[in-house]
């Protein structure tokens, strides 16, 4: 116990005489210690040395209202709340009502020393030490798997469970599937006759195909799908796939057999969607893949109103190679994109195949390039375009992303 002046001792005696305060709070507020089970003994000693009033029941203590003696009750509440959760680290947060906090603040301002400990800190520290030992888990102040919030006023425990972040790459092998869920515009996801009461515009999406298996495996409550860009619904994603991060919210299970889930998805959705390179990641990966501007390679098949002249088409491809094009917001997306001119570089363009009125080109372009409009010209909104350079209108028959470079 730290040494105190005569004036300090008088103040302590005054507090003990005027306020009902239990031995644990006396030791916590006036004793100065960091040992786990020493506040009761120190408080009793201070009381004996300074006054002769009876021992105060913690339930009537003005500074804790019995909270300091109810560690076992709180431990049982915490363990019951945690019983269904798989986690490695945790952190405690103790909530007290304002009257207790105000009483404590006032007395600490009067008798403050650098060795005083608040009731919140005391309960967090003691319960944390016990839980670490009994559960075999670790306290993590920076980024815990679970934040345990104890409301001591109502004896309620709430959990804030850290989301689980899963990185992977997906291939979309079938056209007509959006990357993410498209909610029905009529009901906004609630379900109506327009969407056959599904709440969505399309029967399935890459997001739902990938997320469903992980939600079942983790017993999560919800998810969010974050892709490194996206392809149009009628465009396939081939090659090594597109990077994504799947965020599982409120997961009960954090230990996952990735190989098993990967096999399950790839078997169930064979020739539709394929995933690979699945692994744990951190929240920061979302920002990195969202902010990155990866060049992409495409295979585009397009059709002309008359047979192509192969040599002329090769010259057009050579003209575009290394050139910068100007793309005003395409007609097909102008309702959801800002109306502006975007400058995009075409790194490479080469003719792969020509058959009468059909041609296939491999195009590598800067991230954000509208490839369909690079072919069609979009009524002059994209300049130059293959159609303009050929002097013949062309329409896109199919488009595939075949590589996301640098991802």
Phi and psi in degrees as a GROMACS rama.xvg file:
@    title "Ramachandran Plot"
@    xaxis  label "Phi"
@    yaxis  label "Psi"
@TYPE xy
-74.6515  152.043  UNK-2
-74.4567  142.234  UNK-3
-127.189  154.639  UNK-4
-78.0338  169.895  UNK-5
-61.0944  -38.6213  UNK-6
-65.4169  -36.3147  UNK-7
-62.76  -44.5436  UNK-8
-63.8127  -38.2322  UNK-9
-64.1537  -41.0273  UNK-10
-65.7189  -41.3242  UNK-11
-61.8088  -44.1088  UNK-12
-62.8016  -39.9717  UNK-13
-62.1338  -43.8603  UNK-14
-63.9441  -44.4721  UNK-15
-66.9258  -29.316  UNK-16
-77.6972  -38.2736  UNK-17
-91.3754  -27.7933  UNK-18
-118.07  136.965  UNK-19
-71.6124  114.2  UNK-20
-139.174  128.807  UNK-21
-77.5624  164.214  UNK-22
-59.9526  -39.8223  UNK-23
-61.2658  -41.5701  UNK-24
-74.4309  -30.6907  UNK-25
-61.6108  -49.2064  UNK-26
-63.0798  -37.8951  UNK-27
-69.8606  -39.9797  UNK-28
-89.0549  -29.9672  UNK-29
-119.888  -14.2237  UNK-30
-87.433  -43.0413  UNK-31
76.2023  92.2461  UNK-32
-159.543  162.307  UNK-33
-125.486  9.56142  UNK-34
-77.7127  151.722  UNK-35
-64.9683  -48.9924  UNK-36
-117.818  36.4757  UNK-37
-106.036  -13.1128  UNK-38
-63.1154  -40.327  UNK-39
-60.1825  -46.8166  UNK-40
-65.9032  -43.7498  UNK-41
-65.2181  -40.5102  UNK-42
-62.2981  -41.8417  UNK-43
-62.4288  -39.6863  UNK-44
-66.109  -43.3941  UNK-45
-63.3411  -42.0763  UNK-46
-61.3634  -44.19  UNK-47
-63.6208  -37.9557  UNK-48
-75.3673  -24.4247  UNK-49
-112.133  -18.1464  UNK-50
-162.526  173.595  UNK-51
-121.326  15.8201  UNK-52
-71.006  154.712  UNK-53
-62.5929  160.441  UNK-54
-64.5347  138.613  UNK-55
-95.8139  129.5  UNK-56
-65.6748  131.458  UNK-57
-53.3407  -29.5491  UNK-58
-63.159  -24.3968  UNK-59
-103.41  4.12626  UNK-60
-67.7078  129.391  UNK-61
-70.2505  -17.5188  UNK-62
-101.512  -10.7981  UNK-63
-142.857  -17.8209  UNK-64
50.9516  37.6217  UNK-65
88.2068  -5.05305  UNK-66
-63.1608  -38.2844  UNK-67
-65.0941  -22.3067  UNK-68
-97.3747  -3.57866  UNK-69
-102.626  35.6115  UNK-70
-59.7966  -42.7496  UNK-71
-62.8384  -39.4981  UNK-72
-61.8936  -44.7435  UNK-73
-68.2512  -36.7113  UNK-74
-62.0826  -41.152  UNK-75
-64.7847  -41.4271  UNK-76
-62.4931  -43.2324  UNK-77
-64.8158  -47.9957  UNK-78
-62.3356  -37.4122  UNK-79
-65.68  -40.4941  UNK-80
-67.0587  -30.9548  UNK-81
-89.4117  -8.00476  UNK-82
-59.7887  -26.3885  UNK-83
-98.4342  6.19708  UNK-84
-111.619  139.056  UNK-85
-98.695  119.984  UNK-86
-156.162  162.903  UNK-87
-115.012  -31.5066  UNK-88
-131.169  155.452  UNK-89
-150.166  168.714  UNK-90
-147.954  142.521  UNK-91
-101.661  145.738  UNK-92
-135.342  120.953  UNK-93
-105.153  124.633  UNK-94
-105.463  127.082  UNK-95
-119.559  154.631  UNK-96
-74.9697  160.707  UNK-97
-62.8877  -33.2383  UNK-98
-61.9384  -44.3085  UNK-99
-61.868  -44.8336  UNK-100
-62.4703  -38.8472  UNK-101
-69.2145  -43.5896  UNK-102
-59.2536  -45.0303  UNK-103
-65.1448  -43.1284  UNK-104
-60.0121  -44.2456  UNK-105
-64.17  -44.8017  UNK-106
-69.9894  -33.575  UNK-107
-69.2598  -34.3233  UNK-108
-66.9642  -31.1881  UNK-109
-79.5632  -38.4897  UNK-110
-119.616  20.6363  UNK-111
-59.1108  135.897  UNK-112
-137.109  168.276  UNK-113
-75.3488  -0.363762  UNK-114
-109.011  4.86565  UNK-115
-71.1288  152.505  UNK-116
-133.504  129.472  UNK-117
-69.4698  157.928  UNK-118
-61.9905  -39.2698  UNK-119
-60.8552  -48.3823  UNK-120
-64.256  -38.9968  UNK-121
-62.3425  -49.0751  UNK-122
-66.0669  -41.7714  UNK-123
-60.815  -43.1707  UNK-124
-67.3877  -48.9406  UNK-125
-67.1126  -48.4493  UNK-126
-63.5495  -37.5595  UNK-127
-62.6455  -43.2099  UNK-128
-63.3091  -43.3141  UNK-129
-66.4717  -44.0766  UNK-130
-66.2264  -39.115  UNK-131
-56.884  -43.772  UNK-132
-71.3823  -45.6373  UNK-133
-78.2942  -33.0933  UNK-134
-95.7778  -15.6721  UNK-135
71.0076  26.9809  UNK-136
-112.655  168.193  UNK-137
-116.443  143.252  UNK-138
-74.5785  133.173  UNK-139
-129.838  111.435  UNK-140
-78.082  -21.0992  UNK-141
-89.7145  -49.3693  UNK-142
-152.46  69.5577  UNK-143
-73.1352  151.967  UNK-144
-64.1283  -38.9579  UNK-145
-135.062  130.811  UNK-146
-99.9727  121.31  UNK-147
-100.07  115.461  UNK-148
-104.173  116.949  UNK-149
-104.616  118.047  UNK-150
-94.4379  99.7068  UNK-151
-71.7662  -18.1391  UNK-152
-68.7499  -40.6413  UNK-153
-114.532  7.45416  UNK-154
53.3487  51.8561  UNK-155
-123.056  139.125  UNK-156
-115.55  126.33  UNK-157
-115.722  148.774  UNK-158
-116.239  134.673  UNK-159
-110.108  106.194  UNK-160
-96.2176  125.622  UNK-161
-65.9343  136.251  UNK-162
-61.6258  153.185  UNK-163
-101.079  130.3  UNK-164
-112.733  124.675  UNK-165
-122.572  124.011  UNK-166
-97.4094  147.905  UNK-167
-169.483  -175.182  UNK-168
-131.463  141.585  UNK-169
-122.106  147.68  UNK-170
-111.602  133.783  UNK-171
-106.975  109.535  UNK-172
-98.107  -6.75858  UNK-173
-125.804  138.757  UNK-174
-78.1512  162.732  UNK-175
88.2395  12.3638  UNK-176
-118.992  122.363  UNK-177
-74.5017  159.818  UNK-178
-68.9445  -45.7988  UNK-179
-120.373  168.836  UNK-180
-62.1613  134.256  UNK-181
-108.569  108.564  UNK-182
-74.0841  145.894  UNK-183
-58.6382  129.161  UNK-184
-68.9505  -26.4961  UNK-185
-73.2453  -43.4533  UNK-186
-111.223  -5.81892  UNK-187
55.8347  40.8664  UNK-188
95.3216  -4.76676  UNK-189
-79.0874  -28.1528  UNK-190
104.341  123.034  UNK-191
-154.018  178.282  UNK-192
-66.834  -27.4388  UNK-193
-64.6575  -31.6139  UNK-194
-111.002  16.4285  UNK-195
57.659  32.6361  UNK-196
62.6574  25.9455  UNK-197
-92.5802  -23.5945  UNK-198
85.081  -6.28282  UNK-199
-124.357  155.304  UNK-200
-77.3043  -34.9433  UNK-201
-116.04  151.52  UNK-202
-62.1555  -36.7424  UNK-203
-151.443  164.831  UNK-204
-142.424  164.261  UNK-205
-58.0527  -42.6502  UNK-206
-55.1078  -50.866  UNK-207
-67.2567  -39.9703  UNK-208
-60.8766  -43.6085  UNK-209
-76.4363  -44.5052  UNK-210
-71.3853  -34.7199  UNK-211
-56.3777  -45.6922  UNK-212
-64.659  -38.3118  UNK-213
-72.3788  -35.3433  UNK-214
-63.7909  -40.4982  UNK-215
-66.0383  -44.3009  UNK-216
-66.5922  -35.0424  UNK-217
-97.2289  -12.1837  UNK-218
56.9634  38.9716  UNK-219
-75.5173  160.928  UNK-220
-91.1708  -24.8548  UNK-221
-164.932  174.849  UNK-222
-148.331  165.608  UNK-223
-140.825  137.719  UNK-224
-110.959  125.241  UNK-225
-122.344  111.686  UNK-226
-103.856  156.308  UNK-227
-81.917  77.1041  UNK-228
82.4684  -172.818  UNK-229
-154.008  157.152  UNK-230
-106.533  156.309  UNK-231
-60.729  159.089  UNK-232
-60.8302  -31.2195  UNK-233
-94.5404  11.8722  UNK-234
-108.606  135.062  UNK-235
-85.828  151.057  UNK-236
-112.445  108.238  UNK-237
-113.278  -153.528  UNK-238
65.2595  -133.051  UNK-239
-90.4602  1.31148  UNK-240
93.829  174.093  UNK-241
-105.762  129.672  UNK-242
-64.0274  145.301  UNK-243
-148.472  160.75  UNK-244
-126.207  125.306  UNK-245
-101.095  123.415  UNK-246
-101.08  118.163  UNK-247
-99.6793  122.447  UNK-248
-95.2819  140.018  UNK-249
53.1469  47.7018  UNK-250
-70.1906  137.905  UNK-251
-87.6298  -29.982  UNK-252
-116.516  128.859  UNK-253
-110.618  -15.1515  UNK-254
-94.718  113.046  UNK-255
-122.705  142.394  UNK-256
-88.6807  89.766  UNK-257
-61.3904  -40.1608  UNK-258
-60.4686  -39.9949  UNK-259
-67.398  -43.5118  UNK-260
-68.9711  -40.1258  UNK-261
-58.578  -45.326  UNK-262
-64.7016  -40.3807  UNK-263
-60.3176  -47.3485  UNK-264
-65.0644  -46.9318  UNK-265
-67.7116  -28.0135  UNK-266
-79.3204  -45.026  UNK-267
-67.4231  -34.5899  UNK-268
-116.426  38.1443  UNK-269
-57.0084  135.197  UNK-270
66.978  12.5465  UNK-271
-119.916  -63.3646  UNK-272
-138.488  141.136  UNK-273
-134.115  139.845  UNK-274
-124.415  152.875  UNK-275
-159.789  174.955  UNK-276
58.8961  32.0598  UNK-277
-71.4155  133.624  UNK-278
-163.673  166.023  UNK-279
-71.2493  149.294  UNK-280
-147.13  -175.758  UNK-281
-112.012  164.836  UNK-282
-57.5141  -34.1266  UNK-283
-62.0487  -21.5023  UNK-284
-63.844  -30.174  UNK-285
-58.8984  -50.0924  UNK-286
-62.5914  -39.1821  UNK-287
-64.3238  -44.2198  UNK-288
-76.6233  -25.6352  UNK-289
-74.6177  -36.8339  UNK-290
-86.3484  -17.6301  UNK-291
-70.3333  146.815  UNK-292
-118.71  87.0127  UNK-293
-85.7312  127.069  UNK-294
-62.0094  151.05  UNK-295
-130.492  148.165  UNK-296
-107.709  137.293  UNK-297
-127.491  152.72  UNK-298
-114.365  119.202  UNK-299
-120.88  130.755  UNK-300
-107.689  125.151  UNK-301
-135.661  162.67  UNK-302
-124.802  141.076  UNK-303
-109.547  159.948  UNK-304
-74.0996  -12.3363  UNK-305
-143.699  160.291  UNK-306
-54.8214  140.675  UNK-307
-74.9852  145.195  UNK-308
-94.7683  111.018  UNK-309
-57.6852  -43.6509  UNK-310
-65.7639  -37.7969  UNK-311
-65.9597  -40.1761  UNK-312
-64.8187  -37.3098  UNK-313
-63.0216  -38.3002  UNK-314
-65.5286  -39.0843  UNK-315
-62.5232  -43.7397  UNK-316
-61.8192  -40.9027  UNK-317
-65.4536  -36.6211  UNK-318
-63.7923  -39.6644  UNK-319
-74.9334  -27.7265  UNK-320
-60.4283  121.886  UNK-321
78.3889  4.01451  UNK-322
-92.1231  157.329  UNK-323
-105.625  129.444  UNK-324
-108.023  158.466  UNK-325
-110.157  124.289  UNK-326
-124.189  111.278  UNK-327
-77.51  148.159  UNK-328
-43.0835  119.701  UNK-329
-59.6417  149.681  UNK-330
-56.0049  -39.9442  UNK-331
-71.4767  -15.5798  UNK-332
-123.595  9.80583  UNK-333
-66.271  -19.7035  UNK-334
-77.4065  -17.9566  UNK-335
-124.988  8.46389  UNK-336
-128.554  149.466  UNK-337
-63.396  139.212  UNK-338
-80.8138  107.79  UNK-339
-164.377  164.785  UNK-340
-93.5333  127.969  UNK-341
-110.739  129.173  UNK-342
-93.5173  124.625  UNK-343
-133.83  141.766  UNK-344
-96.419  135.71  UNK-345
-97.9843  109.676  UNK-346
-77.0725  -35.4971  UNK-347
-153.328  148.747  UNK-348
-153.768  120.776  UNK-349
-141.952  149.719  UNK-350
-83.675  125.698  UNK-351
-96.8816  -36.195  UNK-352
-161.125  145.941  UNK-353
-136.117  127.006  UNK-354
-138.532  98.7952  UNK-355
57.7414  -111.151  UNK-356
-93.9906  2.39429  UNK-357
-109.68  139.363  UNK-358
-137.117  149.26  UNK-359
-122.845  128.779  UNK-360
-125.57  146.76  UNK-361
-102.657  122.578  UNK-362
-124.5  129.806  UNK-363
-112.507  125.97  UNK-364
-142.505  163.574  UNK-365
-61.7083  150.114  UNK-366
-55.8988  136.353  UNK-367
92.3396  2.96429  UNK-368
-76.8586  134.058  UNK-369
-88.0908  100.82  UNK-370
-70.232  -38.5707  UNK-371
-59.1759  -42.9998  UNK-372
-72.7517  -27.4785  UNK-373
-61.7176  -31.0533  UNK-374
-81.5078  -50.7227  UNK-375
-83.9078  -27.8315  UNK-376
87.8943  -20.4374  UNK-377
51.4915  50.5209  UNK-378
55.0218  40.5634  UNK-379
89.8254  -2.05504  UNK-380
-72.5028  -27.1854  UNK-381
-110.744  125.752  UNK-382
-140.003  133.635  UNK-383
-75.5411  167.561  UNK-384
-136.282  164.724  UNK-385
-61.6683  -42.217  UNK-386
-59.8383  -45.9595  UNK-387
-65.3884  -43.5359  UNK-388
-68.1089  -31.5767  UNK-389
-79.0155  -26.5861  UNK-390
78.1048  16.9577  UNK-391
-136.795  128.627  UNK-392
-61.8603  136.063  UNK-393
-126.264  148.601  UNK-394
-124.962  144.81  UNK-395
-81.6834  127.74  UNK-396
-91.7747  -40.8524  UNK-397
-157.981  154.596  UNK-398
-142.514  134.454  UNK-399
-130.175  140.461  UNK-400
-86.7118  121.484  UNK-401
-109.957  -10.3139  UNK-402
-164.43  135.465  UNK-403
-107.002  105.567  UNK-404
-77.8671  134.778  UNK-405
82.9013  -3.25075  UNK-406
